[in-house]
Amino acid sequence: MTAVTLTVSLPENYRSLEVLQYYGRDQTETSEKACDDGFQKALWISNYPAYFAVKFNGTYASIEADVDAQLKKDNFKSLFESIVSRVLGLSQPVSEFESIAFADHVLRRMVRQTTGLRVPQAVSPWEALIGSVIGQQVSVVAATAMRSRFVKGLGTAHSSGLYCFPNPATIAALSADDLRAYGMSSAKASTIHRLAVSIDSGGFSLETERVSNYFETLSRDLLFFKGVGPWTINYTLLRGYAFLDGSLHGDVVIRKKTQQLLGKSMMSAAEVEQWLAQYQPWRGLLAAHLWAMS
């Protein structure tokens, strides 16, 4: 085992609430768990089961991390600094959005309550993508239960007892029918299997490329997979890449919160999409504020 500890500085107005909610969804605590002041998460590092625990202490966060392998400690520590910073959303340019929001007579009322909000990130785009497919057209409770069964059944346990999310190679080695044993519909199982096979074979990649239109290209490529639509893509981009401009007008909660914010009794997905369009390139971050709106 290789273990490290580190400390990460937090912005003065950092909100830990959304992070604790995101990593505290699974009451069975299969691959992650949260408490009042922190959370724990299992993940893969260099194909080995690993784990980190974050504890919030006002203006900083304390992190303990380890991997079930002997790795170079300096490299391991540097890697986890990067992972934790991304997961906590520390590099997201939220002040730019807030300056616009406070100048907007509609958004101002909401953002006064949610100032400092950042979008918590999944530990990998793969986990964000498959979590998005599992969450299609079901409640958060149902999606969380399904995801827990999936991870417990096919994931790998770290020495902490938490399970690492099953990787593409594990899923590709099964059949789509095998995945249905974890409560998935035939359509979801087939979609997840197709994605895993394509990634495992090298036909498709979720790795970020340093090109200006990468997210546009990735979105277009994902649409070729049957069972992957705009909501799944935009939610994946938001949670997996911190892409803050995906329009989540198809999200039921976003529609309801938009209606509430605008004082309207009914809005269609198309109407919400049209309203969100004026806030490019911040539509995904705006959705996160709507989710957090009281």
Steps between C-alpha positions, in 0.01 A plus 500: 500500500605858430343772716521880502341794680461851364319827556313698235404866542135589438356829374354721771142443384538128421180299542557142611127421513467398135809278519370323810161450335656366181725253681240415760227379264559130554367402840653153460846664485621263230761715324472829686364641822461839662464642850440850633848628422643280227476203269686187387528352153658194336648528151757351263859627489734339245264199491523453878219553753548831680316718746489852635329673790432874509428693818389863474650742752380848411752650258677173424437129448709219646545194278618149576555271203642157434529242225525125534841491329853629539529821298739794511367714783579836342323411176207355692465814712514729197238291323262517795542875534379526142212255553374669816523847349294384202245305708442803723467730199771735624607622156150573374468872411186553706571867575457579130152350502409670827595843369253445217235351727507787750445743213194300387175592677369141475811305602605744770238375748611138460877549494491701821407171667751283311809722463821299477333189361718271292400185316636190678675268257499123456846348539507409129307577180424126470329496838311818410384355168377167633340672799315725254371202300384329819322820605298539181126553563499368856503668839826574681407236758441232236815593307712494815369157599568363151848651493580351841399150387705542183814610687469241777444220250768589245740737674821422688537554874772724637647409840280772653194291414375745237464374142664644191262562210518215244727593211423465125699174466293333773171601335620415148580144613132446588187502291231767511265240651744450788458867595125462537560306822575837663154642444559664161260504212605322184556836330731635772693175523556499124610864497752448781634185337541672161691786662725265696582285196582803288726655765670170586573428134641847441223597260391787723675702770391727783848653534507878470673644196642852505294636210250784507203296377566186706168500685307559180680205340451278805129585510462411135687172545291402803178558306599213270442259790143380516353594837713811547311826455551872574419478874746213551771682306458835674484343845813298422682810382396687814600229750785340309677799346371809686363626169274776631289575192298183435128572480308276742154617396388136477554453875167486685635678809656775287164562333322520835761729655497726190123528528540588867769759431298668225169472683336293225263208547615296200793499259591248232851369453525711184404814691756428769763437232419837341522679836833336587649592161548864602744389773758328281772397581373436855190286450638197685617705798164679502333157515707418810377821665143407411546155658629669816227765509281479810 
